[in-house]
């Protein structure tokens, strides 16, 4: 079975890259790109280069609120990481009352229009508590009414071998008429993996000639040069602030080096 994938809020192609490169050991099952949409022009350019350089017209640069969803081709699978601005704990947490909170509804519209066999939706952990929990309940209810059985879960990526404490709600939906159940992946196979940032950065070692190594060294040198020359700080305050953030992160790197246990 070849699943044709559609995406809203596609970003530069992270979900699509993982989907189209997934290998379960059976060549009869594969995910291929069908179409994608994002409101940021440069993001769309990156997506085209990474995912579909041969069919750039399949990536639509448009505001989803003004985009004609009815003109898209049929799909078997759908992914949408709807905007988290109003759900994140680092924001104002306006939830459904914000500008971005209601945008999930365009993903639901795609589910109703094209009835893909399955979908994956993603957002931050703060979604659970937005609007006193009512936002999450409403979103799940609308997805179910679109014809899907749902498998939401808060994934802690560090428990799956990833060297980053990134927690995300992922909702997997399977169409009601399909006799398949989704099982939440166990994190047990990753329990003994050394997923510290130190190991991720140093093993294998980054070659001295790698471009990002040179950039990092250049950025560090540039920061300390500006730090000691007040006239440069006044001339380019934005760049100075960026380098200041870099130094702050460098000093606090040790906060991210400890590994976490697989408790969930």
N, C-alpha and C positions, 0 to 999 in steps of 0.2 A: 504494500500500500504506500503510495506516494501522497503525502499530505502537503497541500498547497497552503502556505502561511500568509496571512494578512496581519498588518500591525497598525495600531494607532499609537501616537506618542513614541515613535520608534527610536528616537535618539540616534546615536551614531552607529547602532547595529549590534549592541552587545547581546541582546536576546536572540536576534536573528543568527548571529555567528554561532552561538552555542547550539541553536536548533538545527541549523543546516550542516553542522559538523558533528552532530551526535551520531554515534555508531553503536548499535546494540548487537552487532555481530550477525545481523540478518539483512542482506542487501535489498530485500523486498520491501523493507520499511525505511522510509527516508522523508525528511522535511525539506521542501524547496520554497524559495521566495516567490510570492505572487505579487504583493503590493505593500506599500508602507506610506505613512503620512507623519509629518512633523511640522511644527510652525517655524522652526529655525532653519534658515537657508543653509548655513554652513554645516549644520548637523546633517541635513539632507545630502549635501555634497559628500560628506564623509561616509554616510550610509551607502550611497551609490558606489563609491570606490571600494568599500569593504565587502559589500554583499552582492551587488548586481551591476557590475560595470558594463555588462553587455545589454542591459535593459534599463538604462537610467530613467526612462519615462515612467517606470512603474513606481517611482518614489515621488510623492506629491508634496510639494512645499506649500502648505496652506494652514490657516487657522481652522481648526476642526469645527469651530462654531459656524463657519461660513462654507465649509467643505461639503460638496454634494456626495454623500455616502452611497447614493443609489447607483452611481456610475461605475462602481468597482466590479472586478471580476469575481466569480464564485470562489470560495475558499473551503478548505477542509479543517483548518486550524487557525486560531486567532490568538494574538498576544497583545496586551496593552498594559503598560506600566503607567497608569494614569497619574497626573501631576500630584505631588505630595506636599506642595507649598502650604496648603491650609490644614494639613494633618500632622506635619512634623512638629515634634516637641521643641524644636529650636525656632519655630515661627510663632505667630500669634494664635495658632490653633483655632481658626475661625470655622473649620470644617465646612459643612454645607452652606454656611453663611458667607463664605469667602468667594473670591472670583474663580479660583481654581477647583475648589471642592466639588462642585457639581459636574465637572468635566468627565467623570467616570461614566455618565449617562450616555455619552457618545459610543462608548464601548458596548454598552447594553443595546444600543440601537443597531450596531453591527451584528450582534448575536441574533436579534430579532429578524434582521433583513436577510442574513446569509446562512443562519443556522449551521455553523461549522460543527464538526463532530466533537471537538473539544477546544478549550481555551485555557489560557494562563493569564491571570491578572496579578499585578504586583504593586505594593505600596509599603510605606513605612509602618513600623510598629505602632506609632501614635494614632493610626487609623482606628484602632480598637476603642480608644477613649474619646474620640472626637464627638462633640455634641452629646457628651455624657453617654457615649456608646450607641446613640441612636443612628449616627451616620453609617457605621459598619453594618448594623442590623438592616438598614434601608437598602444598602448596596447589595447585600447578600439576598435579600428578599426579591429585588428586581431581577437579579441574575437567575434565581430559581423560577420566577414567573416567565422568564424568557425560554425556559424549557431545559434546565440543566440541574443535575445533582452536583453538589459542591463539596470540595475538600480544602477548606482554608486551614492554614497553619502558620504560626510564627516560626520562621527558620532562623537559627543562630548560626551564621556561616562559619564561625570559628570551630563549631562542633563537627563540621564537615571537611576539616583539613585546610580551610582558608585562613591565611595569616592576617585576618582583619575581623574586628568585632563589629560586624555589620548584621543587623537584625531586620528582617523584612517579612511582611505578611505576603504569602503567595497563595492565591486562590486558583485551584485547578477545577475546571468544570467539564463534565462529560455529559453529552446530550442524553436526555432521559431514555430514548429508545435504544441506546447502545448498552449491551449487557457487559459492561466493564467497570470494575471498581479500581480507584486509585489508592495506593497504599503510601502513607507518609514514609519516606526513606529513613532507615535507621542510621544513626550516626556512629553506631558501634564499630564499624570497620575502620573508622578514622581515629579511634580513641588513642592509639599509640603513635600517631603521626606527630612529628616535631613541626608544628606550624607557627613557630615564633617568627616575628618579622626578621630577626637576625638571620635565621636559616634561609628564609625566602630570598633575602638580599645577597647572602654570601655563598649559597650553594645552589647551582654552581657559581663560582666567582664571576663578577662582571668584568669583562676584558677592559683593559686600559684604553683601548682604541674605540670603544663603543661611544656613540655620539652623546648619549645621555650622561655618561660619566664625565665627559669633557664639559658638558653644559652645567652639571652640578658644581664642578670645581670652579668654572668661570663665574657662576652665580654667587658662590661663596666669596670668591675674591672680590667681585664687584661690590658686594654688600659691605665688606670690611673697608673697602676703599671709600665708599660713600659715607660710612659711619664716621670716618676720621676727617671728612671734608664737609663742613656745614654748608658751604656754598652749593655743593652738589645736591644736598638734601633739599635746599630751598628751590633749586632749579627744577628738580624732578621728585616732588614729594610722593607721588604715587608709587614710583619704583622703589623709593626708600622704604615705604611701608611694606611693600611686598617682601623685600629682603629682610625686614624686621620680623615679619611673620615666619619667614624661612628659618631665621636664627632661633626664634621661640620654639618652633617645631623641633629643631635640631637638639635644643637643650632638653626638651621633654620627651625625646624618643624613647627613653628607658621605660616610660609609662606603658608602651605598647609591646614590650619585648617578652613579657610573661605569657605563657600559654594558658588556655582555659580548659576546664574539664568538660567532658561530654556528659552533662548531667540530665539532659532532657531526652 
